[in-house]
Amino acid sequence: MKELKEQKAESANKSKFIPSNNLGTRIKDLSYPRFLGSIHLRKEEMNPMYNQVKNLIANENELKLNKSLKNTLFNPVTKILIILAALSNIIWVLYSYIF
């Protein structure tokens, strides 16, 4: 009978959700979960190469943006419009001095 009571008390202690002797570990586990999909909850980086990859992606995006702006600035239509504007200004200045 005494053994049965001890077994019940022991099983009751084992069935506690957060035992007092592991409280610090359990709180740490809640702060840094290890389940699938919890990567975004972590504050530290999973891989030390992650920052390098992030920088490479940012630099590649910046390079693509600069290229696209350069291409839109110097495409043939823009060049023709700039030349026409300069010619019309020169003609306007010459016309105003001559007449």
N, C-alpha and C positions, 0 to 999 in steps of 0.2 A: 504494500500500500504506500509505504514511504517512497519507494522507488518510482511508483506511478506519479506521485505528486512532483518528484524531482524532474521526471521526464517532461511533464506538462509545463513546469516552470522553465525548463531548458528550451523546450520548443517555443514557448511564448517569447523568450528572449531572442531566439533565432528568427522569429517571424516579424520582429520590429522592422519598420521600413527604414529608419535611420538610427542605427545603434549609436549610443553616445561615444563609444570608443573610435568610431570612424566618421564622426561628424565633420571634421575638417576636410577629410578626403571627399566625402559626399558633396560638400558645398563647392569644393574645387571642381568636381565632376559636373556639377550643375552649371558652373561658370564657363567651363570649357567642354562642351559636349563632344562625344566621339561617334555619334550616329551619322548615318549617311545623309548628306545634305546639310550638315552643320558647319561646313567649311566657312560659310559667310558669317557665322557667329564668332569665329575665333579672331582674336586680336593679333596674334602672331602669324607670321607667314608660314605656309606649309613648306615651301621650297625656297632656299636662298636664291635660286635663279629667277624667282618670280619677278623681282624688281627689275632685273635686266630685261626680261621679256616685256614687261610693262613699258619700260623706257623705249625699247625697240619699236613697239607698236605705236607709241606716241610720236616718235621721230618719223616713222613711216607715214603716219597720217599727216603730220606737218609738211613733209616733203611733197606728198600728193596735193595738198592744198596750195602750196607755193607753186607747184607746176601748173595746176589748173588756173591760178590767177595769172601766171606769166603767159600761158597760152591764150587766155581771153584778152589780155592786154595787147599782145603782139600778133593777133590773127590778121589775115589780109584785109578784112573789112575795116578793122580799126585803123590799120596803116593808111588805107585809102582815105578814110574820113579825116585823119590828122593832116595828111598832105593837102587835101582839099581845103581844110580850114586855114592852113598856113598860106596857101596860094590866094585864097579869097582875101585874107588880111593884107597881104602884100599888094594885091591889085587895088584894094580899097585905099591903102596909104598912098600909092602912086597916083591914083585917080584924084584923090583929094589935094595933092600938091600940084598936079598938072592943071587941073581946072579949078 
